[in-house]
Amino acid sequence: MLSLGRSAQAKMLLAKTLRQWAHLRYNFCLARAARRLSNKYSQIYCYGPLLHTVQMAKLFPDSKTFVDMKLKASPEKTMELFEAFMASTNNTPTNDQIRKFVDDNFGAKGTELEVWTPTDWVEHPAFLDLVNDPDLKQWGVDLNNIWKELGRKMKDDVHKNPEYYSIIPVPNPVIIPGGRFIEFYYWDSYWIIRGLLYSEMRDTARGMIENFMSIVQRIGFIPNGGRVYYWGRSQPPLLAGMVKSYVDFTKDDRFAINALDVLEHEFEYFINNHSVQAKGYNLAVYRDSSKGPRPESYSEDIETAATFNTDEDKENHYSELKSAAESGMDFSSRWYINEEGTNVGNLSVTKTRSIVPVDLNSILYWNAKIIAEFHAKAGNVDKMTEYETKAQKIKEAIQAVLWNEEAGCWLDYDLINEKPRDYFVTSNLAPLWVKAYNISDTDKISASVLNYIEKNKLDTFPGGIPNTLYQTGEQWDFPNVWAPLQYIIIEGLDNLGTPDAKQLSKRWGHRWVKSNFAAYRDSRAMFEKYDAEKFGGHGGGGEYGVQKGFGWTNGVIIEWLAKYGHEISLSNTGAAGPSSRFLSLLGVTAVALIGAFAGHLIW
């Protein structure tokens, strides 16, 4: 018996050692994997003289256009041609010459994808039967139809000749956000996938999740979006949440268990590559690992860096901008730290890497809880305990560093000045969404948060809760309102569970549905962002124009039509005015309009 006991202990020790070695080897390979993602394309799409020459010529209204264009020859051949081109022009080509070089050597943007009608699309998903108001029901039909307009599939040539494209190849079709975003994006896809699940498109949802898992397996983490030029940054890590959503809908526990290795790897990537110390606790920050300006906004970044005198300061500025892009909130006064330690300023005082964000740490807590839950499904008691412990440590750090008793809410933390950032941003309420707080303190937290909401007058805006209360002209500042953050706040208040919090959650959820409907009624479009000051108004500002489509907005509305549709009526909508009844009157004609105006809606 003693011999057997020692044998069992030895096996357990060996297994633990192998797991530790696997994680060490995995983390050692992360940087190499990221480099491998960009190596073939780096001199074209990520950095270097060709990218600099073309982007600084400002050939296109949108800098993203060039880096989404296909090569006509191999990267190596293209670089040879570029070097000869520069020599022939004494390294001072005119804009017309640069344009000709691009025309000769690059194809149109977006040629790697073709329109794809999801094979699992359902004409009348069950959520429509939960909607009583006829206009809202027809709107739900239209939103369900838009999935077909946003469906894309990679052409075979992408898999055969991936080095000719900036797209990251994936095996399954995708739903894109819309507008200028003609590829898949990481955190957008969480709400898109939830919308697909409510639309009963489980195969499409699963395929998108499997795409992301394949990317983690190939390069170690999920980039910001589906392009090689995003190789140095990720986005809020919501893959675990996507898997949980799929499993909650399908009860497919085997899918959850099979995903565990990938989910653990992504979690450990964030912990090992984004961790900082604050007040003696380990927490995470958004942090980019690449060099140079953002390829997709190259000239813009060069211009904002012009105020810095040294190459080192400029490089730090580029990293701050890309780290803000990793957060998904690009750009916002949320990331400003000026010399006085306040958020007043412009992009030149962006200090993303020095701000401990409430949302990222809340999501990492949730990741650990989900991984523990999936290990429990697999019967892996030791691993379940390990990740429950990790979740507990993150929650303790959130409570110790980010909860602010005086404000009555969680606040981002300034590592430079070692103080909380007492400015409203929607992500301050992210712990409510994932329950990253002590449940025994629910009543106290509810009272504090509701007081915080009242103090900041967040219930006074007809178009929804603005992302911040500071108007800078950046798109993630006042007055813009974003569907994913409305979702996080409103679902968070609902999760809090107290009567007052649930009542406010429902009222705000109803308001968001009605306001989005008013915008759709007037424009026949869904938008990327909206205007807090206008019921039914779309947002603006930032680096690009208004985007229509729009994946995550559609997903949130479909989920809330399912949730609230039995009790929302447009007959007395207040600020919305009397219902036009246009949708129910047009019926099939309205659906046909979606197809007829598909190009307008998406491009």
DRENLO-823373 format. One record per residue: x negated, z negated, y negated of N, C-alpha, C in turn; residue in one letter. Coordinates in steps of 0.1 Angstrom, whole numbers, plus 5000, padded with zeros to 4 digits. Example, Ala and Ser with C-alpha at 12.3 -4.5 7.8 and 13.67 -1.06 7.14 Angstrom:
2
486849225057487749225045486849225033A 487249295022486349295011487149215000S 
***
This chain:
603
499250005012500050005000499150004987M 498049924988497149914977496550054974L 496150124985495550254984496550354978S 497850344982498850434977499050404962L 499050274958499250244944498150294936G 496950284940495850344933495950494932R 496350554942496550704942497550744932S 498650674932499750704922499250684908A 498450574906497950544892496950654888Q 496150694898495150804895495850934891A 496950964898497651084895498351084882K 498850964878499450944865498450964854M 497250894857496150904847495651054845L 495551124857495151264856496151344848L 497451324851498551394844498451374829A 498251244826498251214811497051274805K 495851274812494651334807494851484805T 495451554815495751694814496651724802L 497651644800498551664789497851654775R 496951554775496151534762495251654760Q 494551694771493651804770494451934766W 495651954771496452064768496752064753A 497151954747497451944733496251964725H 495051914729493851934722493452084721L 493552144733493252284734494252364726R 495452324726496452394718496152384703Y 495852264699495652254684494352324680N 493352324689492052394686492352544685F 493352594692493552734692494552774680C 495052684673496052714663495452804652L 494352764647493752834636493352974641A 492752974653492353104659493553194661R 494653134665495953214667496453274654A 496353194644496853244631495953354626A 494653344628493753454624493953574633R 494353554645494553664654495853744650R 496753664644498053734639497653834628L 496753794620496453874608495253964609S 494453954619493154024620493254174618N 494054234627494154384626494754434613K 495554344607496254394595495754334582Y 494754234583494454154572493954234560S 493154344562492654424551493754514545Q 494954514552496054604547497054514540I 497654424548498854354544498554204539Y 497454144542497254004539496353974527C 495254044526494254024515493254144515Y 492454144505491454254505491554354494G 490654444492490654534481491754634481P 492254684493493354774493494654704488L 494954594493496154514489496054494474L 494854444469494654414455494854544446H 494354654450494354774442495854824441T 496554824452497954874452498854774445V 498754644448499754554442499454534427Q 498254544423497954524408498354654400M 498554764407499054884401500554874398A 501254784404502654754402503454884403K 503354944415503955074417505455054419L 505854944424507254914427507854804420F 509154804417509754694409509654564417P 509654564430509554454439508254454447D 507354354445506054364451506154364466S 507254314472507454304486507554444492K 507854544484508054684490506854734497T 505654724490504454784496504154714510F 504154584511503654524523504754534534V 505854594531506854624542506754774546D 505754844541505654984544504855004557M 505155114564504455144577503255224574K 502155194582500955284581501155414588L 500555514583500655644590499455664600K 498355594598497255594607496855454610A 495955434619495555294623494955224611S 494955084612494355004601492955044598P 492155074609490755104607490655244600E 491355344604491355474597491855464583K 492855384581493355364567492355304558T 491555204563490555144555489455244552M 489055334561488055434559488555534548E 489855574549490455654539490455594525L 490755464525490755394512489355384506F 488355354514487055344509486555474503E 486855584510486555714505487355744492A 488555704491489355724480488755654468F 488355524470487855444459486455504454M 485655554463484455614460484655744451A 485655824455485955944448486455924434S 486955804431487455774418486655674410T 485355654415484455564409485055424408N 485855384418486455254419487355224407N 487855324400488755304389489855404390T 490655404400491755504402492855484392P 493555584388494655574379495855534388T 496955494381498155454388498755574396N 498655694390499155814397498355844409D 497055824409496155844420496455734431Q 496655614427497055504437498355544443I 499355584435500655624441500455734451R 499655834448499455944458498855884471K 497855794469497155744481498255674490F 499155594483500155524491501155624498V 501555724490502455824496501855894508D 500555924507499855994517499655914530D 499455784528499055694539500055594544N 501155584537502155484541503555544542F 504355504551505755544552506655454544G 507955484545508955404538509055264544A 509455164536509655034540510855024550K 510754924559511954904568512054994579G 511155084582511355184592511155124606T 510655004607510454944620511754894627E 512754884619514054834624515154944623L 516054934632517255024632518554934632E 519554994626520854914626521254904640V 521754784643522154744657523454674657W 524454714664525754654666525654554677T 525754424674525654324685526554354697P 526054354709526854394721527854284724T 527554164719528454044723529454014711D 529554104701530454084690531854074695W 532653974690534053954694534953984682V 535954064685536854104674537653984668E 538053894677538853784672538353654678H 537253604672536753474677537753364675P 537653254683538653154683538753074670A 537653074662537652994650538753054640F 539053174641540053234632541453174634L 541653124647542953064649543052924644D 541952874639541952734632542252744617L 542352874612542552894598543952924595V 544652844587546052864584546352964573N 545552944562545853034550545553184554D 546453274551546253414555545053484548P 544853444535543753504528542453454534D 542353324537541053274543540853324557L 541953344564541853404578541353544577K 541853624568541353764567539853764562Q 539553664554538153654549537253624561W 537753534570536953504582536753634591G 537753714591537653844599536553924592V 536553934579535554014572534153964574D 534053824574532653764576532253794590L 533153794599532753824613532353964615N 532954054607532554194607531154214601N 530754134591529454144584528354124594I 528554044605527454034615526954174620W 527954264621527554394626526754474615K 526954444603526154504592524754454591E 524554324595523254254594522454264607L 523054324617522354334630521154444629G 520054404634518854494635518154484648R 517554594652516754594665515454674662K 514454614667513154684665513054814673M 512454914667512255044674511155024684K 511255114694510255104705508855124700D 508655194690507355224685506655094679D 507454994675506854874671506154804682V 506654804694506054744706504854824711H 504954954709503855044714502755044704K 503055044691501955054681502154944670N 502054814674502354704664501454704652P 500254754654499254754643499654844631E 500554934633501055024623502054954613Y 502454834617503554764610503154624605Y 503854574595503654434591504554344598S 505554404605506554324612505954254624I 506354134627505954064639506854104650I 506354164661507254214671507954104679P 509254114681509954024689510854094699V 511154034711511854114721513254144719P 513954054712515454064711515854104697N 517054164695517654204682517854074674P 518054094661518153984652519254014642V 519753904635520553914623519653874611I 519553974602518753944590519553884579I 518953814569519653754558520453864550P 519753974547520454074538519654094525G 520054194517519354214505517954264507G 516954214500515554254501514954194514R 515654104520515054044532515554114545F 514654214548515054314559514354274572I 513954144573513454094586513953954588E 513653894599514253764602513453664594F 514053554591513453434584513653314592Y 512753214590512853094599514053014596Y 514052944584515052844583516452904580W 516453024574517753094573518453104587D 517653124597518253154610518953034616S 518652914612519452804617520952814614Y 521252854601522652864598523252994602W 522453094603522953224609523353194624I 522453124631522753104645523953014647I 524152914639525352834640526652924637R 526553014627527653104624527953194636G 526853244642527053334654527653254666L 527353124667527953044678529453024676L 529753004663531252984660531953124662Y 531153234660531753364662531653414677S 531253314686531253344700530153444704E 529153464696528053564699526853484704M 527053434716526053344722524853424726R 524953544731523853624735522853654723D 523553694712522653714700521953594696T 522753484695522153354691520953314700A 521153324713520153284722518953384721R 519153514719518053604718517253574705G 517853534694517053494683516253374685M 516853274692516053154695514853184704I 515153274714514053314723512953394716E 513353464705512353534697511353424691N 511953324685511153224678510253154689F 510853124700510053054710508853144715M 509053274715507953364719506953364709S 507253354696506253344685505453224686I 506053114689505252984691504353004702V 504753064713503853084725502753174722Q 502953274713501853364710500953314699R 501453254689500553224677500453074674I 501352994680501252854678502252784669G 502852864660503852814651504752934647F 505752904639506653004634506353034620I 505953154616505653184602506953174594P 506853174581507853174571508953284574N 508453394578509353504581508653604591G 509353704594508853794605507853894601G 506953864592505853954587504553884589R 503553974592502153914594501653854581V 502053894569501553844557502053704554Y 502953644563503353504561502453414570Y 501353464576500653404587500153264583W 500053224571499453094568500452984565G 501753014566502752914563503952924572R 504652814574505852814582507052794572S 508052724577509252684569509752554575Q 510752494569511252374575511552394590P 510952304599510952334613512252304620P 513152404621514452394626514752454639L 513652494646513752554659514452454669L 514052334669514752234678516152214674A 516552224662517952224658518752344663G 518052464663518652584668518952564683M 517952514690518152494705519252394707V 519252284700520352184701521752244698K 521852324688523052394685523552474696S 522652554702523052644713523452564725Y 522752454728523052374740524352294737V 524652244725525852184722527052274724D 526952394721528052494723528152534737F 527052554744527152624757527052524769T 526552394766526352294776525252344786K 524352434782523352484790522052394789D 522152284797521052184797519752244801D 519752344810518552404815517852474804R 518552534795517952604783517152504775F 517752384773517052274766515852234773A 515852214786514752164793513652264793I 513952394795512952494795512252514781N 512952474771512352484757511452374754A 511352274762510652154758509152174754L 508452254762507052274759506852334745D 507652434742507552504729507952404718V 508952334720509452234709508352134707L 507752084717506651984716505452044708E 505152164712503952234705504252244690H 505452294687505752304673505752174665E 506352074671506351944665504851894663F 504051904673502651854672501851944662E 502252074660501552154650501852094636Y 503052064633503452004620502751874618F 502751784628502151654627500651664625I 499951754632498551764632498051844620N 498851924614498352014603499051984590N 499951894589500651864577500651724573H 499951634580500051494578499151444567S 499751344560499051274549499351124551V 498551044543498850894543499450864530Q 500550784530501150734518501550594521A 501050504513501250354514500950304528K 499950374534499450324547500350384559G 501250474556502050544566501750684567Y 501950744579501750884582503050954579N 502951054570504051134567503551284565L 504451374563504051514563504351574549A 503551674546503751754534503751904537V 504351984529504252134530502852174527Y 502252264535500852294533500552434539R 500052524531499652654535498152654539D 497852744548496452754553495752884551S 496352974543495753104540495053104527S 494353214524493653234511494353344503K 494153334490494553434481496053424477G 496453524468497853524464498753554475P 500053534473501053574483501053734483R 500853794495500853944495502154004490P 503253934493504553994489504853964474E 504053884467504253864453502853854446S 502053954450500653944447500353944432Y 500854044425500554054410501153934403S 502353894407502953774401502153654402E 501553634413500653514415499353524407D 498853644407497653674398497953634384I 499053674379499453644365499653494362E 500253424372500453284369499153204371T 498153264378496853194380495953224368A 496353314359495453354348495053234339A 495853134339495553024330494452934335T 494052954348492952874354491652944352F 490552864350489252924346488352954358N 488452884368487552904380488252964392T 487453024400488053084412488652974421D 487952854421488452744429489852694425E 489952684412491252644406492352744409D 491952874408492952974411493352974426K 492352954434492652944449493552824452E 493352714445494152594447495652624443N 495752704432497052734426497752824436H 497052924442497753014452498252924463Y 497452834468497852754479499052664476S 499152614463500252534459501552624460E 501452744455502552834455503052864469L 502152894478502452934492502952814499K 502552694495503052574501504552544497S 504752584484506152574480507052674487A 506452794490507252894498507452844512A 506552764517506752704531507952614530E 508252544519509352454518510652524518S 510652654515511852734514512352724499G 511952624491512352614478511352674468M 511252814468510252874460511052954449D 511052904437510252794432511152694425F 510652574422511452464416510552364409S 511152304399510552184392510352074402S 510952074414510651974424509251964427R 508452074425507052074429506152064417W 506652034405505852024393505251884392Y 503951874389503351744385502451774373I 502851744361502051774349501051654347N 500251664337499251564334499851424331E 501051424327501751294324502451244337E 502351324348502951274360504451304361G 504951394353506451424353506651564359T 507851604359508251734365508451834354N 508051804342508251904331507052004331V 507452134330506352234330506752364336G 505852434342506152564347505352584360N 505252704365504552724378503052674378L 502452674366501052644366500752494370S 501852414369501652274373502252244387V 502452344395502952324409501852254417T 502352144423501452054431502152024445K 502652124451503452104464502652014474T 501452034476500651964486500451814483R 500751774471500651634467501951564466S 503051624472504351564471504851554486I 505151424489505751394502507251424502V 507751524509509151564507510051494517P 511151454512512151384520512651474531V 512951594528513651684538512651714550D 511451744548510551774559510351664568L 510251544563510051424572511351384579N 512451414572513751384579513851484591S 513551614589513651714599512651684611I 511451634608510551604618511051484626L 511651384620512351274627513351334637Y 514151424632515251484640514651564652W 513551634649512851704660512451614671N 511851494667511451404677512651344685A 513751324678514951274685515451374695K 515451504690516051614699515151624711I 513851624709512851634721513151524730I 513251404725513551284734514851304742A 515851354735517151384741517051484753E 516251594750516051694761515251634772F 514251554770513551494781514451404789H 515351334782516351254789517151344799A 517551464794518351554803517551594815K 516151604813515251634824514951524833A 515251404829514951284837513451234834G 512851284823511451254820511451124812N 511551004818511750884811510550854802V 509350874807508150844799508050934787D 508351064788508251154777509451124767K 510551084772511651044763511250924755M 510650824761510250704754509150744744T 508250824747507150874738507750934725E 508751014727509251084715510250994707Y 510950904714511750804707510850724698E 509650684704508750604696508250684684T 507950814686507450894675508550904664K 509750914668510850924659511050794651A 510950684658511050554652509950534641Q 508750574644507650564634507850644622K 508350764624508750854612509850794604I 510850734611511950674603511450554596K 510550474602509950354594509250404582E 508450514583507750564572508650614561A 509750684565510750734555511250614548I 511650504555512250394549511250324539Q 509950314544508950234536508450314524A 508350444525507750524514508750594505V 509850654512510750744505512050684500L 512550574507513750504502513350434490W 514150444479513950384467515150294463N 514950164464516050074462516650084448E 515750104438516250104424517150234422E 516750344427517550464426518750464435A 518650394446519750384456519750514465G 518550574466518550704474517050724479C 516850824487515450864490514950954479W 513650944477512951024467511651074472L 511351194468509951254471508951154465D 507751164471506651074467505451144462Y 504951114450503851174443502551104448D 501751184455500451124460499451114449L 499451194439498451194428498651064420I 499851034416500150924408500650804415N 500750824429501250714438502550644433E 503550734431504850684427505950774432K 507150714433508350804436508650894425P 509251014429509651114419511151094417R 511451024406512850994404513651104397D 513751214403514451334398515451374409Y 516651414405517551454415517151594421F 517151604434517051724441517951704454V 518651814458519651804469518951744481T 517751774484517051734496516851574496S 517051514485516951364485517951304495N 519051374498520051324507519951374521L 518851444524518651494538518651394549A 518151274547518251174558519651144563P 520651164555522051144559522451254570L 521951374568522251484577521751454592W 520551404593519951384606519951234610V 520551144602520651004605519250944606K 518450974596517050924596517050794588A 517850694592517950564585518450464596Y 518350334592518850234602520350234601N 520950264613522450274613523050134609I 522450024612522949894608523149884592S 522449974585522449964570523450064565D 524350124573525250234569526050194557T 526750084557527550044546526750034533D 525649974533524749954521524350094516K 523850174526523350304522524550394516I 525750384521526850454516527150414502S 527250284499527450244486526450284476A 525150274480524050314472524050464469S 524250544479524250694477525450734469V 526650684471527750724463527550684448L 526950574446526650534432525550634426N 524650674434523650774430524250904426Y 525250944434525951064431526751054418I 527350934416528150914404527250914392E 526150844393525150824382524650964378K 524451054387523851184384524951284381N 526251244381527351324378527451454386K 527151434399527151544408528551604412L 529551524409530851564412531551644400D 530751674390531351734378531151884378T 530451944388530152084388531152164396F 531852254390532952334397532452424408P 531152474407530652564416529852514427G 529752374428528952314439527752234433G 527052164442525952074437524752154434I 524252154422523052224419521752164426P 520752254428519652204436518852094428N 518752114415518152014406518952014394T 518651914385519351904372518451954360L 517352024364516452074353516452224353Y 516752284342516852424341515552484336Q 514852554345513552614342513552764343T 514652824348514652964351514153004365G 513652904372513252924386514552914395E 514552984406515853004413516252874421Q 515352784424515752664430515952544421W 516152584408516552484398517952504393D 518352414384519752424378519852564371F 521052624372522252584378522552634392P 521452684399521752744412522152654423N 523052704431523552624443523352704455V 522852644466522452714478523252664490W 523752754498524552714510523852614519A 522552634523522052534533521952394527P 521652374514521652244509523052184507L 524052264504525352214504525752164517Q 525352244528525652204541524952064545Y 523652054541522951934544523551804537I 523951824525524651714518525951684523I 526851784525528251764528528351714543I 527551774552527551724566526951584566E 525951554558525351424557526251314553G 527051344543528051244539529151224550L 529451334557530451314568529851234579D 528551264582527851184593527751034589N 527651004576527550864572528750784577L 529850844577531050794584531850694576G 531450644565532350554557533450624551T 534650564549535850634544535550714531P 534850644521534550704508533650824510D 532650814518531650924520532351044527A 533151014537533851124544534851194535K 535551114526536451174517535751274507Q 534651224502533851314493533351434500L 532851414512532351524520533451634522S 534651594525535751684527536051754514K 536151684503536551744491535451854486R 534251814488533151904484533152024494W 533452004507533452114516534552214513G 535752154510536852244505536452324493H 535852254483535452324471534552434473R 533552414482532552524485533252644491W 534152614501534852734507535652804497V 536352734488537252804478536452874468K 535252814464534452884454533853004459S 533353004472532753124478533853224480N 535053184483536153284485536453354471F 536453274460536653334447535653434444A 534353404447533253504444533453634453A 533853614465534053724474535253804470Y 536353734466537553804461537253894449R 536353854440536053924428535054034430D 534154024440532954114442532954184455S 533754134465533654184479532254164485R 531554064481530254034486529953884488A 529153854497528553724499527153714493M 526853604486525653594479524653494485F 523353514482522353424486522453284479E 522953284467523053164459524153174449K 524653054444525753054435525452974423Y 526452964414526252894401527052774400D 526452654398527152524398528152514387A 527852584376528752574364529952664364E 530052754374531152854374531752854388K 533052824389533752834401533752984405F 533153014416533153154421532053234415G 531053174408529953244401528753254410G 528053364410526853374418525653334409H 524553304416523353254409522453364405G 521253324399520353414394518953344391G 518053414384516753354381515753384392G 514553334389513453354399512853484399G 512153524410511353644410512053774414E 513253764418514053884422515453874418Y 516153984419517553984415518553924425G 519853934422520853884430520853954444V 520853874454520853934468522253914475Q 522754014481523954014488523754024503K 524753984510524653994525525653894531G 525453754531524153704532524153594543F 523253614552523253544564523553394564G 522853314557523053164558524353134551W 524753204541526053174534527153204543T 527153314550528153354560528253244571N 527153204576527153104587527752974583G 527452924571528052794566529552814564V 529952924558531452944556532152954569I 531653024578532353044591532452904598I 531452824598531552694604532552604596E 532652614583533552534576534952584576W 535152714578536452764581537052704594L 536152694604536452634616536852484615A 536052424606536152274604537352244595K 537552314584538552284574539752374573Y 539652484581540652594579542052554581G 542252444590543652404592544252334581H 543452294571544052204560543752264546E 543052374545542852434531543852534529I 544452524517545452624512545052684499S 545152814497544752874484545952884475L 547052834479548252844470548152764457S 547452644458547152564446545652534445N 544952634441543452614441542852564428T 543652534419543152484406542252584399G 540952554399540052634391540052774397A 540452794409540352934415541453014410A 542552954405543653034400544553064412G 545753124410546553164421545953264430P 546153254443545553344453546053494450S 545053584451545353724448546053784460S 545953724472546553774484545953904488R 544853954481544454084484543954104498F 543354004504542854024517543954054527L 544953964527545953974537546854104535S 546954144522547654264520546954394524L 545654384522544854504526544654514541L 544554394547544354394562543254474567G 543554574575542554654581541754734571V 542454774560541754844549540554764544T 540754634542539654544537538454554546A 538754554560537654554569536954694568V 537754794566537054934565536154934552A 536654864542535754864530534454804532L 534354704541533054644544532154744550I 532654824559531754934564531455034554G 532455074546532155174536531155134525A 531155004522530254954512529054884518F 528754904531527754834538526354844531A 526054964526524754984519524754894507G 525854894499525954814487525854674490H 526454624501526454484504525154434508L 524354514515523154474521521954514513I 521854634509520654684503520654674487W 
***
